[in-house]
């Protein structure tokens, strides 16, 4: 029973290995409604 558990554990660990996980890149564009301007400042040195 212990051997069966260890075999299933190894199988699951190999299946869910983060080093071999495939990622998909997606682009999310901001909407004008999602932009909030908090402060506008101008500095001037003479």
ChimeraX commands (.cxc) that place a marker at each C-alpha (Angstrom):
marker #1 position 0.00,0.00,0.00 radius 0.5
marker #1 position 2.86,2.38,0.82 radius 0.5
marker #1 position 4.52,1.57,-2.53 radius 0.5
marker #1 position 1.30,2.33,-4.39 radius 0.5
marker #1 position 1.01,5.66,-2.56 radius 0.5
marker #1 position 4.60,6.60,-3.43 radius 0.5
marker #1 position 4.08,5.70,-7.11 radius 0.5
marker #1 position 0.92,7.80,-7.31 radius 0.5
marker #1 position 2.67,10.65,-5.53 radius 0.5
marker #1 position 5.58,10.59,-7.99 radius 0.5
marker #1 position 3.13,10.52,-10.88 radius 0.5
marker #1 position 1.25,13.55,-9.57 radius 0.5
marker #1 position 4.46,15.46,-8.82 radius 0.5
marker #1 position 5.70,14.88,-12.38 radius 0.5
marker #1 position 2.36,16.00,-13.80 radius 0.5
marker #1 position 2.26,19.24,-11.77 radius 0.5
marker #1 position 5.90,20.34,-12.09 radius 0.5
marker #1 position 6.10,24.17,-12.19 radius 0.5
marker #1 position 9.39,24.01,-14.11 radius 0.5
marker #1 position 7.66,22.35,-17.08 radius 0.5
marker #1 position 4.41,24.34,-16.97 radius 0.5
marker #1 position 3.47,26.07,-20.24 radius 0.5
marker #1 position 2.31,29.68,-19.93 radius 0.5
marker #1 position 0.25,31.72,-22.33 radius 0.5
marker #1 position 0.92,35.44,-22.80 radius 0.5
marker #1 position -2.13,37.65,-23.09 radius 0.5
marker #1 position -2.36,41.42,-23.50 radius 0.5
marker #1 position -4.82,43.47,-21.51 radius 0.5
marker #1 position -5.43,46.95,-22.82 radius 0.5
marker #1 position -6.44,49.66,-20.34 radius 0.5
marker #1 position -9.76,51.41,-20.80 radius 0.5
marker #1 position -10.09,55.18,-20.51 radius 0.5
marker #1 position -12.51,54.63,-17.64 radius 0.5
marker #1 position -9.82,52.74,-15.68 radius 0.5
marker #1 position -7.35,55.67,-15.64 radius 0.5
marker #1 position -7.52,58.09,-12.69 radius 0.5
marker #1 position -5.15,61.07,-12.56 radius 0.5
marker #1 position -4.36,62.05,-8.97 radius 0.5
marker #1 position -1.77,64.85,-9.27 radius 0.5
marker #1 position -0.19,67.03,-11.95 radius 0.5
marker #1 position 2.93,69.00,-10.94 radius 0.5
marker #1 position 5.46,71.20,-12.71 radius 0.5
marker #1 position 8.91,71.97,-11.36 radius 0.5
marker #1 position 10.98,74.90,-12.66 radius 0.5
marker #1 position 14.59,75.66,-11.84 radius 0.5
marker #1 position 16.22,78.88,-13.09 radius 0.5
marker link #1:1,2 radius 0.2
marker link #1:2,3 radius 0.2
marker link #1:3,4 radius 0.2
marker link #1:4,5 radius 0.2
marker link #1:5,6 radius 0.2
marker link #1:6,7 radius 0.2
marker link #1:7,8 radius 0.2
marker link #1:8,9 radius 0.2
marker link #1:9,10 radius 0.2
marker link #1:10,11 radius 0.2
marker link #1:11,12 radius 0.2
marker link #1:12,13 radius 0.2
marker link #1:13,14 radius 0.2
marker link #1:14,15 radius 0.2
marker link #1:15,16 radius 0.2
marker link #1:16,17 radius 0.2
marker link #1:17,18 radius 0.2
marker link #1:18,19 radius 0.2
marker link #1:19,20 radius 0.2
marker link #1:20,21 radius 0.2
marker link #1:21,22 radius 0.2
marker link #1:22,23 radius 0.2
marker link #1:23,24 radius 0.2
marker link #1:24,25 radius 0.2
marker link #1:25,26 radius 0.2
marker link #1:26,27 radius 0.2
marker link #1:27,28 radius 0.2
marker link #1:28,29 radius 0.2
marker link #1:29,30 radius 0.2
marker link #1:30,31 radius 0.2
marker link #1:31,32 radius 0.2
marker link #1:32,33 radius 0.2
marker link #1:33,34 radius 0.2
marker link #1:34,35 radius 0.2
marker link #1:35,36 radius 0.2
marker link #1:36,37 radius 0.2
marker link #1:37,38 radius 0.2
marker link #1:38,39 radius 0.2
marker link #1:39,40 radius 0.2
marker link #1:40,41 radius 0.2
marker link #1:41,42 radius 0.2
marker link #1:42,43 radius 0.2
marker link #1:43,44 radius 0.2
marker link #1:44,45 radius 0.2
marker link #1:45,46 radius 0.2
view
